[in-house]
Amino acid sequence: AVVSTQSTWGYRVQLKGGNSLKEGDVYINGQPINSFGWDLKDAKVACKMLGFSGAESFGYGNYHNRYTYFKMYNVACTGEEDNLADCPHTVNYYASSSYSTYRRGAWVKCVY
């Protein structure tokens, strides 16, 4: 199941690979978000962008191939933002390391 929305900043958020429409790996404009630094505050903002009231949980998503470009890395939201673009983050992180921790996507479970 894939849920998506287009934001005013041009960041289209999608959840992919979840067991329902309210959970999955988080993608921005078709690229995964890296799980480094990902927490419930970041998940809350992603869910709000998709029209949910917030996030129930967050975690590590799927492993991605070496040499993956992640749209966002080290996201640091306060939870009050309306858009992930407003949160401090590194953009277009290139995961060239063979160490798998650097290649995990961010996962959320949203609530209505």
C-alpha positions in Angstrom: 0.0 0.0 0.0 1.2 3.5 -0.8 -0.1 6.7 0.7 1.2 10.0 -0.6 0.6 13.7 -0.6 2.2 16.8 -2.3 3.4 19.5 0.0 3.6 23.2 -0.6 7.5 22.9 -0.5 7.5 20.4 -3.3 8.2 17.5 -0.9 5.9 14.6 -1.8 5.7 12.2 1.2 4.9 8.6 0.7 4.6 5.5 2.9 5.6 2.3 1.2 5.7 -1.3 2.2 3.5 -1.2 5.2 0.8 -3.6 6.3 -1.8 -0.8 6.1 -2.2 2.6 4.6 -1.1 4.2 7.9 2.4 2.6 8.1 5.5 2.0 6.1 8.9 3.3 5.0 8.9 7.1 4.5 9.9 8.4 1.1 10.3 12.0 -0.1 9.9 12.6 -3.8 10.5 8.9 -4.4 13.7 8.7 -2.3 13.9 7.1 1.1 14.6 9.0 4.3 17.6 7.6 6.3 16.8 6.3 9.8 19.9 8.0 11.4 18.5 10.3 14.1 14.9 9.4 13.2 12.5 9.7 16.2 8.9 10.1 17.1 9.0 13.8 16.6 10.1 13.4 13.0 7.5 10.6 12.5 4.8 12.9 13.8 5.6 15.6 11.2 5.7 13.0 8.4 2.3 11.7 9.4 0.8 15.2 9.7 2.0 15.8 6.1 -0.1 12.8 5.1 -3.2 14.1 6.8 -3.0 12.0 10.0 -3.2 13.4 13.5 0.2 12.1 14.5 2.4 9.1 14.8 1.9 6.1 17.0 5.4 4.7 16.6 8.6 5.0 14.5 11.5 2.7 13.7 13.9 1.3 11.2 12.6 0.5 7.8 14.0 -1.6 5.1 17.7 -1.9 4.3 18.6 -0.2 1.0 21.4 -1.1 -1.4 24.9 0.3 -1.0 25.2 3.5 -3.0 21.6 4.6 -2.2 20.8 8.3 -2.2 18.6 9.2 0.7 16.5 12.4 0.3 16.9 13.2 4.0 19.4 12.2 6.7 19.7 13.2 10.3 16.2 14.8 10.5 15.7 16.8 13.7 12.1 18.0 14.0 10.6 19.4 17.2 7.3 17.8 16.3 5.6 21.1 15.8 6.5 21.6 12.2 4.0 21.1 9.4 6.5 20.0 6.9 9.7 17.9 7.0 11.3 20.5 4.9 11.1 22.9 7.9 13.1 20.5 10.1 16.9 20.6 10.3 18.3 17.8 8.1 21.0 16.9 5.6 19.7 16.6 2.1 20.7 14.0 -0.6 22.8 11.8 1.7 24.8 9.2 -0.3 25.1 5.9 1.5 28.3 4.4 0.1 29.3 2.6 3.3 29.0 -1.2 3.4 28.0 -0.9 7.0 24.2 -1.6 7.0 23.2 0.8 9.7 23.9 3.7 7.3 21.5 2.1 4.7 18.3 1.7 6.7 15.2 3.7 5.9 12.9 5.5 8.3 9.6 3.8 9.2 6.4 5.2 10.8 3.0 4.1 12.0 0.5 7.0 11.8 -2.7 7.5 13.8 -6.0 9.0 12.6 
